Amino acid sequence: MTLRRTRAYAASGLVLAICTVFAWQNATAAHNCHAAATPGVNWHECGKKLLILEGQDLSGANLFGVDFTSTDLRNSNLLAANLEKATLVRASLADSTAKGARFDRIEAYRTDFSRMDAQGAVFASAELQRSNFQDANLTNVDFTKAELGRAQFHGADISGSRFSFANLARADFRGATFTASIDFDRAFFFLTRVEGVDLSNSAGLSQWQLNMACGDARTELPSGLTRPEDWPCQFQQE
């Protein structure tokens, strides 16, 4: 082997080693569970439960699979953040901004989303049982196939949202408002509370859904559908 070839091999080996080091450093910088809460931070699948993160700016952050169990995220900026498959059980996102954020397949049992501005957010296939969406801005939100049993929507603006194939068993829409059509196509309406709700500007509703729901004389229905003779919850106590 000539001296020139030996030097070439040595140089290529050094370049490879340097590239490997830089790649490791970049990967570490890109995915750092100890990084501070900043816009665009990458906390991919990090453990962040039982923390106080109130008022933090996590806009555009990669929060995929993060464990936020019982974490305080009130008043946070989650604009366009990715929280897919995150765990938010008993967490609070009250008064936060989450326009365009992704909450696909999150686990969020008894989570507080009250007064959150989540325009255009996606909650597809999310587990949201007993969660609180009171007074939230949920315009054009995608709840397709979401589990929303006993979720609370009092005072929420759900204009243009999609609940197709969602489980709305015992969910409470009393006091919710919407000015654009809502998609309830094949949603499960078992004892869903719609007393006093104007459903006339909604799409996808069928008679079988209404027959299981809880309405009253003030419930407005889309053309072609009729009020059941006896709503299931007519004499049910709160």
Residue frames as qw, qx, qy, qz and C-alpha x, y, z in Angstrom:
[[0.000, 0.888, 0.461, 0.000, 0.00, 0.00, 0.00],
 [0.417, 0.466, -0.029, 0.780, 1.43, 3.38, -1.01],
 [0.212, -0.230, -0.445, 0.839, 1.83, 6.26, 1.39],
 [0.255, -0.055, -0.209, -0.942, -0.72, 8.27, -0.60],
 [0.575, -0.293, -0.653, -0.395, -3.34, 5.51, -0.32],
 [0.472, -0.296, -0.684, 0.470, -2.63, 5.12, 3.40],
 [0.035, -0.145, -0.224, 0.963, -3.18, 8.83, 3.92],
 [0.404, -0.150, -0.434, -0.791, -6.40, 8.70, 1.86],
 [0.582, -0.340, -0.736, -0.062, -7.77, 5.85, 3.99],
 [0.357, -0.276, -0.536, 0.714, -6.81, 7.70, 7.15],
 [0.113, 0.028, -0.032, -0.993, -8.44, 10.89, 5.92],
 [0.513, -0.247, -0.558, -0.603, -11.66, 9.12, 4.95],
 [0.546, -0.341, -0.728, 0.235, -11.76, 7.39, 8.33],
 [0.193, -0.204, -0.359, 0.890, -11.35, 10.74, 10.09],
 [0.297, -0.089, -0.270, -0.912, -14.11, 12.29, 8.00],
 [0.576, -0.313, -0.698, -0.288, -16.42, 9.38, 8.83],
 [0.450, -0.321, -0.641, 0.532, -15.64, 9.71, 12.54],
 [0.013, -0.110, -0.137, 0.984, -16.29, 13.46, 12.46],
 [0.430, -0.177, -0.465, -0.753, -19.57, 12.97, 10.58],
 [0.560, -0.338, -0.756, 0.018, -20.64, 10.35, 13.11],
 [0.295, -0.275, -0.497, 0.768, -19.89, 12.70, 16.01],
 [0.169, 0.045, -0.079, -0.982, -21.78, 15.56, 14.38],
 [0.507, -0.247, -0.646, -0.514, -24.73, 13.30, 13.58],
 [0.500, -0.369, -0.719, 0.310, -24.86, 12.15, 17.22],
 [0.153, -0.226, -0.303, 0.913, -24.62, 15.73, 18.45],
 [0.298, -0.073, -0.324, -0.895, -27.37, 16.89, 16.09],
 [0.543, -0.326, -0.733, -0.248, -29.61, 14.01, 17.13],
 [0.410, -0.350, -0.619, 0.572, -29.02, 14.82, 20.79],
 [0.009, 0.153, 0.089, -0.984, -29.77, 18.50, 20.21],
 [0.390, -0.150, -0.516, -0.748, -32.86, 17.67, 18.20],
 [0.732, -0.406, -0.485, -0.253, -34.28, 15.32, 20.82],
 [0.288, 0.239, -0.602, 0.705, -33.43, 16.60, 24.27],
 [0.473, -0.610, -0.626, -0.111, -35.81, 15.82, 27.12],
 [0.478, -0.520, -0.323, 0.630, -33.91, 18.23, 29.37],
 [0.219, 0.288, 0.248, 0.898, -34.29, 21.18, 26.98],
 [0.112, 0.310, 0.422, -0.844, -36.20, 24.18, 28.28],
 [0.364, 0.649, 0.664, -0.070, -39.73, 24.89, 27.08],
 [0.029, -0.498, 0.264, 0.825, -39.19, 26.99, 23.97],
 [0.695, 0.534, 0.017, -0.481, -40.90, 27.36, 20.59],
 [0.704, 0.518, -0.459, -0.157, -40.10, 24.37, 18.38],
 [0.302, -0.518, 0.772, -0.209, -38.56, 22.30, 21.17],
 [0.706, 0.132, -0.639, -0.277, -38.35, 18.56, 20.47],
 [0.432, -0.346, 0.681, -0.481, -39.59, 16.56, 23.45],
 [0.706, 0.134, -0.559, -0.415, -40.46, 13.49, 21.39],
 [0.830, -0.232, -0.504, -0.054, -41.75, 10.78, 23.80],
 [0.227, 0.342, -0.573, 0.709, -40.25, 12.53, 26.85],
 [0.429, -0.534, -0.704, 0.186, -41.61, 12.23, 30.38],
 [0.052, 0.307, -0.102, 0.945, -43.09, 15.54, 31.54],
 [0.492, -0.581, -0.600, -0.248, -45.71, 14.54, 34.09],
 [0.542, -0.704, -0.372, 0.270, -46.57, 16.32, 37.35],
 [0.454, -0.008, 0.028, 0.891, -44.88, 19.54, 36.18],
 [0.097, 0.835, 0.327, -0.432, -45.90, 23.19, 36.28],
 [0.423, 0.080, 0.472, 0.769, -45.52, 24.54, 32.73],
 [0.137, 0.830, 0.499, -0.207, -48.09, 27.28, 33.00],
 [0.130, 0.937, -0.020, -0.324, -47.70, 30.11, 30.49],
 [0.501, -0.368, 0.593, 0.511, -44.93, 28.45, 28.44],
 [0.521, 0.640, -0.231, -0.516, -44.45, 29.03, 24.72],
 [0.556, -0.130, 0.803, 0.170, -44.43, 25.63, 23.03],
 [0.616, 0.648, 0.036, -0.447, -45.60, 26.83, 19.64],
 [0.651, 0.593, -0.446, -0.158, -44.54, 24.51, 16.83],
 [0.309, -0.532, 0.768, -0.180, -43.07, 22.06, 19.36],
 [0.643, 0.108, -0.725, -0.221, -42.70, 18.34, 18.71],
 [0.434, -0.326, 0.598, -0.589, -44.56, 16.85, 21.67],
 [0.763, 0.092, -0.531, -0.357, -45.32, 13.49, 20.07],
 [0.798, -0.144, -0.578, 0.087, -45.92, 10.85, 22.71],
 [0.112, 0.403, -0.513, 0.749, -44.97, 13.10, 25.64],
 [0.462, -0.474, -0.737, 0.139, -46.31, 12.03, 29.05],
 [0.054, -0.407, 0.123, -0.903, -48.00, 15.16, 30.46],
 [0.513, -0.487, -0.706, -0.033, -50.00, 13.29, 33.11],
 [0.424, -0.787, -0.380, 0.238, -51.36, 15.80, 35.68],
 [0.470, -0.051, 0.065, 0.879, -49.14, 18.56, 34.26],
 [0.078, 0.815, 0.334, -0.467, -50.22, 22.20, 34.45],
 [0.413, 0.149, 0.473, 0.764, -50.17, 23.65, 30.91],
 [0.084, 0.847, 0.488, -0.192, -52.62, 26.47, 31.56],
 [0.102, 0.943, -0.043, -0.314, -52.24, 29.65, 29.49],
 [0.551, -0.313, 0.582, 0.510, -49.65, 27.94, 27.28],
 [0.465, 0.640, -0.270, -0.549, -49.00, 28.66, 23.62],
 [0.620, -0.048, 0.771, 0.136, -49.41, 25.39, 21.70],
 [0.524, 0.685, -0.075, -0.501, -49.94, 27.01, 18.32],
 [0.732, 0.520, -0.400, -0.182, -49.39, 24.36, 15.59],
 [0.257, -0.513, 0.800, -0.175, -47.71, 22.04, 18.13],
 [0.697, 0.098, -0.651, -0.284, -47.72, 18.29, 17.52],
 [0.430, -0.362, 0.653, -0.507, -49.09, 16.37, 20.52],
 [0.799, 0.105, -0.460, -0.372, -49.99, 13.17, 18.68],
 [0.818, -0.114, -0.557, 0.093, -50.23, 10.15, 21.02],
 [0.081, 0.418, -0.519, 0.742, -49.36, 12.32, 24.03],
 [0.443, -0.460, -0.752, 0.162, -50.69, 11.39, 27.48],
 [0.062, -0.399, 0.094, -0.910, -52.65, 14.27, 29.02],
 [0.525, -0.486, -0.698, -0.038, -54.59, 12.41, 31.70],
 [0.428, -0.787, -0.371, 0.245, -55.87, 14.92, 34.30],
 [0.435, -0.028, 0.077, 0.897, -53.68, 17.64, 32.80],
 [0.126, 0.828, 0.386, -0.386, -54.90, 21.22, 32.45],
 [0.396, 0.178, 0.400, 0.807, -54.71, 23.16, 29.19],
 [0.009, 0.839, 0.519, -0.164, -57.27, 25.73, 30.32],
 [0.043, 0.947, 0.010, -0.319, -57.01, 29.15, 28.64],
 [0.505, -0.332, 0.560, 0.567, -54.28, 27.89, 26.29],
 [0.507, 0.646, -0.214, -0.528, -53.89, 28.67, 22.59],
 [0.550, -0.144, 0.801, 0.190, -53.77, 25.59, 20.38],
 [0.609, 0.637, -0.014, -0.473, -54.81, 26.77, 16.93],
 [0.685, 0.559, -0.438, -0.163, -53.94, 24.15, 14.34],
 [0.252, -0.507, 0.801, -0.194, -52.41, 21.83, 16.95],
 [0.689, 0.084, -0.664, -0.278, -52.49, 18.06, 16.51],
 [0.479, -0.343, 0.627, -0.509, -53.98, 16.00, 19.32],
 [0.782, 0.149, -0.488, -0.358, -54.52, 12.81, 17.29],
 [0.828, -0.079, -0.550, 0.068, -54.78, 9.65, 19.43],
 [0.015, 0.472, -0.552, 0.687, -53.99, 11.43, 22.69],
 [0.505, -0.409, -0.748, 0.134, -55.03, 9.93, 26.03],
 [0.000, 0.306, -0.178, 0.935, -56.81, 12.68, 27.91],
 [0.454, -0.527, -0.716, -0.044, -59.16, 11.29, 30.55],
 [0.367, -0.828, -0.356, 0.231, -60.60, 14.07, 32.78],
 [0.495, 0.003, 0.104, 0.863, -58.45, 16.70, 31.08],
 [0.038, 0.801, 0.344, -0.488, -59.28, 20.40, 31.33],
 [0.398, 0.243, 0.454, 0.759, -59.52, 22.09, 27.91],
 [0.007, 0.842, 0.510, -0.174, -61.86, 24.83, 29.14],
 [0.067, 0.945, 0.003, -0.319, -61.62, 28.23, 27.42],
 [0.538, -0.283, 0.557, 0.566, -58.90, 26.89, 25.13],
 [0.481, 0.699, -0.137, -0.512, -58.64, 28.43, 21.66],
 [0.541, -0.175, 0.785, 0.245, -58.23, 25.34, 19.48],
 [0.606, 0.636, 0.019, -0.476, -59.49, 26.56, 16.13],
 [0.672, 0.578, -0.426, -0.182, -58.66, 24.05, 13.39],
 [0.258, -0.496, 0.813, -0.161, -57.09, 21.56, 15.80],
 [0.712, 0.109, -0.619, -0.313, -57.26, 17.79, 15.22],
 [0.482, -0.346, 0.670, -0.447, -58.46, 15.36, 17.92],
 [0.780, 0.190, -0.442, -0.399, -59.01, 12.38, 15.59],
 [0.831, -0.056, -0.550, 0.059, -59.23, 9.02, 17.42],
 [0.081, 0.450, -0.550, 0.699, -58.40, 10.75, 20.72],
 [0.491, -0.415, -0.748, 0.163, -59.41, 9.35, 24.14],
 [0.006, -0.349, 0.123, -0.929, -61.24, 12.28, 25.75],
 [0.484, -0.525, -0.692, -0.107, -63.65, 10.71, 28.22],
 [0.436, -0.769, -0.392, 0.254, -64.98, 13.12, 30.87],
 [0.451, 0.003, 0.041, 0.892, -62.85, 15.96, 29.53],
 [0.004, 0.790, 0.405, -0.461, -63.92, 19.55, 29.97],
 [0.377, 0.268, 0.409, 0.787, -64.30, 21.74, 26.86],
 [0.043, -0.836, -0.511, 0.196, -66.52, 24.38, 28.45],
 [0.050, 0.948, 0.017, -0.315, -66.33, 27.83, 26.81],
 [0.525, -0.302, 0.549, 0.576, -63.61, 26.61, 24.42],
 [0.469, 0.648, -0.217, -0.560, -63.27, 27.83, 20.84],
 [0.581, -0.082, 0.795, 0.154, -63.56, 24.58, 18.87],
 [0.592, 0.668, 0.018, -0.450, -64.43, 25.97, 15.46],
 [0.698, 0.575, -0.399, -0.152, -63.48, 23.67, 12.58],
 [0.312, -0.509, 0.786, -0.163, -62.02, 21.05, 14.95],
 [0.686, 0.172, -0.638, -0.304, -61.77, 17.43, 13.82],
 [0.518, -0.335, 0.652, -0.441, -63.12, 14.98, 16.44],
 [0.783, 0.217, -0.446, -0.376, -63.50, 12.09, 13.98],
 [0.821, -0.042, -0.566, 0.064, -63.65, 8.73, 15.81],
 [0.059, 0.438, -0.563, 0.698, -62.85, 10.42, 19.13],
 [0.479, -0.414, -0.760, 0.148, -63.98, 8.90, 22.43],
 [0.051, -0.371, 0.128, -0.919, -65.93, 11.73, 24.09],
 [0.517, -0.497, -0.694, -0.066, -68.07, 9.90, 26.62],
 [0.438, -0.762, -0.391, 0.275, -69.37, 12.35, 29.27],
 [0.420, 0.072, 0.054, 0.903, -67.33, 15.23, 27.81],
 [0.018, -0.775, -0.447, 0.446, -68.63, 18.73, 28.65],
 [0.373, 0.307, 0.391, 0.783, -69.21, 21.34, 25.91],
 [0.089, -0.855, -0.476, 0.186, -71.26, 23.96, 27.76],
 [0.046, -0.921, 0.041, 0.385, -70.61, 27.38, 26.24],
 [0.493, -0.272, 0.593, 0.575, -68.19, 25.99, 23.62],
 [0.509, 0.643, -0.153, -0.552, -68.26, 27.23, 20.03],
 [0.620, -0.089, 0.755, 0.195, -68.24, 24.07, 17.90],
 [0.552, 0.706, 0.011, -0.443, -69.00, 25.73, 14.57],
 [0.598, 0.637, -0.448, -0.192, -67.89, 23.64, 11.59],
 [0.287, -0.483, 0.817, -0.130, -66.52, 20.80, 13.74],
 [0.702, 0.159, -0.605, -0.342, -66.62, 17.14, 12.75],
 [0.523, -0.330, 0.664, -0.420, -67.83, 14.42, 15.13],
 [0.812, 0.233, -0.375, -0.382, -68.27, 11.68, 12.54],
 [0.814, 0.027, -0.573, 0.090, -68.01, 8.18, 14.05],
 [0.047, 0.430, -0.577, 0.692, -67.27, 9.75, 17.46],
 [0.449, -0.413, -0.779, 0.147, -68.53, 8.19, 20.69],
 [0.116, -0.419, 0.099, -0.895, -70.69, 10.91, 22.25],
 [0.567, -0.449, -0.690, -0.036, -72.36, 8.73, 24.88],
 [0.458, -0.744, -0.397, 0.281, -73.59, 10.99, 27.69],
 [0.383, 0.075, 0.047, 0.920, -71.61, 13.95, 26.29],
 [0.024, -0.765, -0.507, 0.397, -73.21, 17.26, 27.24],
 [0.329, 0.295, 0.354, 0.824, -73.78, 19.83, 24.48],
 [0.143, -0.856, -0.497, 0.023, -76.24, 21.96, 26.43],
 [0.205, -0.902, 0.019, 0.380, -75.28, 25.59, 26.00],
 [0.524, -0.159, 0.517, 0.658, -72.92, 24.88, 23.10],
 [0.390, 0.768, 0.093, -0.500, -73.19, 27.17, 20.08],
 [0.489, -0.076, 0.634, 0.595, -72.45, 26.82, 16.39],
 [0.362, 0.679, 0.029, -0.638, -73.07, 29.02, 13.37],
 [0.410, 0.465, -0.665, -0.417, -71.66, 26.61, 10.74],
 [0.903, -0.024, -0.266, -0.337, -72.78, 23.06, 10.01],
 [0.409, -0.505, 0.737, -0.185, -71.63, 20.28, 12.38],
 [0.643, 0.230, -0.672, -0.287, -70.93, 16.79, 11.07],
 [0.584, -0.312, 0.609, -0.436, -72.47, 14.11, 13.31],
 [0.742, 0.280, -0.488, -0.365, -72.36, 11.35, 10.69],
 [0.845, -0.066, -0.531, 0.006, -72.78, 7.99, 12.46],
 [0.023, 0.438, -0.598, 0.671, -71.76, 9.43, 15.83],
 [0.438, -0.317, -0.833, 0.115, -72.96, 7.39, 18.83],
 [0.209, -0.477, 0.011, -0.854, -75.64, 9.47, 20.58],
 [0.571, -0.393, -0.717, 0.071, -76.50, 7.27, 23.57],
 [0.410, -0.775, -0.401, 0.264, -78.00, 9.65, 26.17],
 [0.415, 0.149, 0.067, 0.895, -76.18, 12.60, 24.60],
 [0.058, -0.694, -0.485, 0.528, -77.50, 15.81, 26.18],
 [0.205, 0.222, 0.417, 0.857, -78.92, 18.16, 23.54],
 [0.075, -0.761, -0.611, 0.202, -81.71, 19.84, 25.51],
 [0.004, 0.912, 0.118, -0.393, -82.28, 23.32, 24.15],
 [0.361, -0.391, 0.543, 0.649, -79.67, 22.85, 21.40],
 [0.597, 0.653, 0.005, -0.466, -80.43, 24.03, 17.88],
 [0.566, -0.193, 0.734, 0.322, -79.37, 21.09, 15.71],
 [0.626, 0.681, 0.313, -0.216, -81.16, 22.33, 12.60],
 [0.393, 0.845, -0.351, -0.095, -77.87, 23.42, 11.04],
 [0.459, -0.478, 0.747, 0.054, -76.12, 20.08, 11.51],
 [0.651, 0.404, -0.513, -0.388, -75.30, 17.31, 9.04],
 [0.379, 0.261, -0.886, 0.061, -75.25, 13.54, 9.19],
 [0.372, -0.089, 0.674, -0.632, -77.86, 13.11, 11.93],
 [0.394, -0.133, -0.816, -0.403, -80.25, 10.17, 11.61],
 [0.642, -0.479, -0.134, -0.584, -83.46, 9.37, 13.44],
 [0.870, -0.212, -0.423, 0.140, -81.89, 6.41, 15.26],
 [0.436, 0.187, -0.394, 0.787, -79.31, 8.76, 16.80],
 [0.264, -0.387, 0.093, -0.879, -81.95, 11.17, 18.08],
 [0.784, -0.359, -0.370, -0.346, -84.04, 8.34, 19.48],
 [0.778, -0.184, -0.438, 0.410, -81.16, 7.55, 21.89],
 [0.286, 0.320, -0.211, 0.878, -80.33, 11.16, 22.73],
 [0.224, -0.598, -0.614, 0.464, -81.68, 13.41, 25.48],
 [0.086, 0.271, 0.231, 0.931, -83.55, 16.41, 24.11],
 [0.097, 0.504, 0.638, -0.574, -86.63, 18.45, 24.90],
 [0.367, 0.786, 0.497, -0.037, -89.21, 20.68, 23.27],
 [0.015, 0.922, -0.164, -0.351, -86.58, 23.37, 22.71],
 [0.512, -0.283, 0.670, 0.457, -84.29, 21.06, 20.72],
 [0.547, 0.658, -0.107, -0.507, -84.35, 22.12, 17.06],
 [0.728, -0.053, 0.652, 0.204, -83.86, 19.33, 14.50],
 [0.035, -0.277, 0.609, 0.742, -82.78, 19.18, 10.86],
 [0.653, 0.239, -0.135, -0.706, -85.48, 18.91, 8.23],
 [0.714, 0.158, -0.631, -0.260, -86.89, 15.40, 7.91],
 [0.394, 0.003, -0.822, 0.411, -86.22, 14.35, 11.51],
 [0.506, -0.623, -0.277, -0.528, -88.75, 14.31, 14.32],
 [0.227, -0.493, 0.621, -0.566, -88.62, 14.49, 18.10],
 [0.329, -0.106, -0.937, 0.049, -89.15, 11.12, 19.79],
 [0.506, -0.629, -0.413, -0.422, -92.38, 10.82, 21.72],
 [0.691, -0.722, 0.010, 0.030, -90.37, 10.25, 24.89],
 [0.350, 0.734, -0.511, 0.279, -86.82, 11.51, 25.16],
 [0.767, -0.080, -0.593, 0.231, -84.77, 9.01, 27.22],
 [0.389, -0.026, -0.486, 0.783, -83.65, 11.60, 29.78],
 [0.230, -0.615, -0.321, -0.683, -86.96, 13.42, 30.15],
 [0.651, -0.698, -0.079, -0.289, -87.31, 12.46, 33.80],
 [0.826, 0.024, -0.327, 0.459, -83.65, 11.68, 34.53],
 [0.416, -0.892, -0.022, 0.175, -82.05, 13.47, 37.44],
 [0.317, 0.849, -0.398, 0.145, -78.74, 15.31, 36.99]]
